Amino acid sequence: MTVTPFGARLRQIRDERGMSLTDMARAVGVSPAYLSALEHGRRGRPSWWLIQRITQHLNIIWDEADELERLADLSHPRVVIDTSGLDAAATAFANLLAERIGTLDADTIAALRRLLDDKR
């Protein structure tokens, strides 16, 4: 099952607060099917407006709201990497990653993420 960082966190918050998916969907103005798809990574990034309705409904402020917005930015399940104008090695790496991402285990993904985070 595909789950995005935003979807996983949203579901965690909803579960912690004992809120049903149907009740939350109704409160933020979307269908339960849409909210379920968002939580399970079958829908793309939520709009800024939807994130605002969610944070208001859940009474999330400051750092937690910023974190939810950041996770939404990282949660598009179909990523496109534009390597035009970059070195051929960058294009080869992007294609190799796209080809093999589904076979990488959690430890390898975490190691690659740490390496990339360290390069900021």
Secondary structure, DSSP 8 states (H G I E B T S, - for coil): ----HHHHHHHHHHHHTT--HHHHHHHHTS-HHHHHHHHTTSS----HHHHHHHHHHTT--HHHHHHHHHHHHT--SS-----TTS-HHHHHHHHHHHHHGGG--HHHHHHHHHHHHHT-
